[in-house]
Amino acid sequence: MPQLLPLVIAVVFLVILLAFKVKLGLSLFISSGVLLVFSGNGPVELVEIVRRTVTDGQFLEIIGIILLINLLEELLRKTNYFDRAFQVLQGTVKNRVKITALFPALFGLIPAFGGAKFSASLVDLAAQDLAIDRTEKSLLNYWFRHVWEFCSPLFPGVILAIYLSGVETGKYILLMLPSTILFIVLGTVFFLRPVNVRNQAAAGAAPVGGQGQEEQRRGFWCVFLRLFRIVWPILAIVFVVVVFKASILWPLLLTVVVLFAQAPKGEGFVRELFRKAWSLSTLGMVFGVYLFKTTFEWTGIPQEIPVLMAAARIPSSVLLIVFPFTMGLLTAMPSAFVGITYPVLLPIFNHGGLLHLGAVMLAYVAGHIGTMLSPLHLCFVLTVEHFQTEILPFWTRLLSPQVILFILTYALAWVFGLPG
């Protein structure tokens, strides 16, 4: 398949660069150059491709979204979001075993690099005096921290998946919601329930003081309202995107403005806020992704892929699964595997002139499974280090629910539509 040779060489270069821990943005930039050269193009074409990339409205919109998400994260810290959420959960949820899963899930709403380290400390706190070993604490922290990475539009990987696949944001959230639900159920069955059963007597699940149903109901709504006051920024963004089918840029901007008005402002507050929000590595990654995408389209290879796969009788599902999973395993980042694989998979997503939602779902879940099983994953490393867990027992226990997740997702993907 000589038509695909430039792409194969570019991907090999990319893998080698990532193996040597070269930044993803720079790796994608170099690989784009390699793809261009081996496709018979030169510096003039590279300049034109860069120009097209930096003036692409979609690229500029994603840059704005990511900067606003960074601002949102920092503003939530300034308004004591994490401290208040911790106090609400600790003061209202009686079952401390459940708190070991709720802490990482709640703090996982915000895509902070290395956030597993913070939630790990809270899991340790909630697990005091419980019959729970280090591996179980590690699994609860690592698994439930990542339940939102399938459908939350606050995560860079999800944002890239939405824009690169061409699926409307609200539709994408609803498409990937079953994956989030499956992920929660599997984490509960495999990791939370065994610990809960063992600690049932100590968990204090029974209502304190024999409360009646009416009192319990009032207590539930009290807890709900207290939690709502904390998580409203995230819920508001998702609500506007899903219901009004708006770009996430506008509700995100409005939420940031409201939180900025509420935040206590000392000397140098604005300067420090914007300094932390301006992430050059993230911006470089987005630029690299879009440059690679534009270069790939420029070469004309996307039009060749469906024809070559049909001639070789390679099922499209093989590429949809193996390519994202491998890149997820190697890069350990959703934004990385999406940015690398989705431009290549676009002809399969849109096979026959139709957008196959099942293909988009399957590719993302396959890649996500790769990142979760990757020992290069930052949350993996931080969790194992914090709890001093042996890697092999931790990794092998992750494997079974991931296999089940893949099987169930494959079945769902057929329901939503896969290319023939």
Stockholm file with secondary structure:
# STOCKHOLM 1.0

chainA/1-420         MPQLLPLVIAVVFLVILLAFKVKLGLSLFISSGVLLVFSGNGPVELVEIVRRTVTDGQFLEIIGIILLINLLEELLRKTNYFDRAFQVLQGTVKNRVKITALFPALFGLIPAFGGAKFSASLVDLAAQDLAIDRTEKSLLNYWFRHVWEFCSPLFPGVILAIYLSGVETGKYILLMLPSTILFIVLGTVFFLRPVNVRNQAAAGAAPVGGQGQEEQRRGFWCVFLRLFRIVWPILAIVFVVVVFKASILWPLLLTVVVLFAQAPKGEGFVRELFRKAWSLSTLGMVFGVYLFKTTFEWTGIPQEIPVLMAAARIPSSVLLIVFPFTMGLLTAMPSAFVGITYPVLLPIFNHGGLLHLGAVMLAYVAGHIGTMLSPLHLCFVLTVEHFQTEILPFWTRLLSPQVILFILTYALAWVFGLPG
#=GR chainA/1-420 SS CGGGHHHHHHHHHHHHHHHTTCCHHHHHHHHHHHHHHHTTCCHHHHHHHHHHHHTCHHHHHHHHHHHHHHHHHHHHHHTTHHHHHHHHHHHHCCCHHHHHHHHHHHHTTSCCTTHHHHHHHHHHHHTTTSSCCHHHHHHHHHHHHTTTTTTCTTSHHHHHHHHHHTCCHHHHHHHHHHHHHHHHHHHIIIIIHHHHHHTHHHHTCSCTTCCCHHHHHHHHHHHHHHHHHHHHHHHHHHHHHHHHCCCTHHHHHHHHHHHHHHSCCCTTHHHHHHHHHCCHHHHHHHHHHHHHHHHHHHHTHHHHHHHHHHHHTCCHHHHHHHHHHHHHHHHCCHHHHHHHHHHHHHHHHTGGGSCCHHHHHHHHHHHHHHHHHCTTCHHHHHHHHHHTCCHHHHHHHHHHHHHHHHHHHHHHHHHHCCCC
#=GC SS_cons         CGGGHHHHHHHHHHHHHHHTTCCHHHHHHHHHHHHHHHTTCCHHHHHHHHHHHHTCHHHHHHHHHHHHHHHHHHHHHHTTHHHHHHHHHHHHCCCHHHHHHHHHHHHTTSCCTTHHHHHHHHHHHHTTTSSCCHHHHHHHHHHHHTTTTTTCTTSHHHHHHHHHHTCCHHHHHHHHHHHHHHHHHHHIIIIIHHHHHHTHHHHTCSCTTCCCHHHHHHHHHHHHHHHHHHHHHHHHHHHHHHHHCCCTHHHHHHHHHHHHHHSCCCTTHHHHHHHHHCCHHHHHHHHHHHHHHHHHHHHTHHHHHHHHHHHHTCCHHHHHHHHHHHHHHHHCCHHHHHHHHHHHHHHHHTGGGSCCHHHHHHHHHHHHHHHHHCTTCHHHHHHHHHHTCCHHHHHHHHHHHHHHHHHHHHHHHHHHCCCC
//
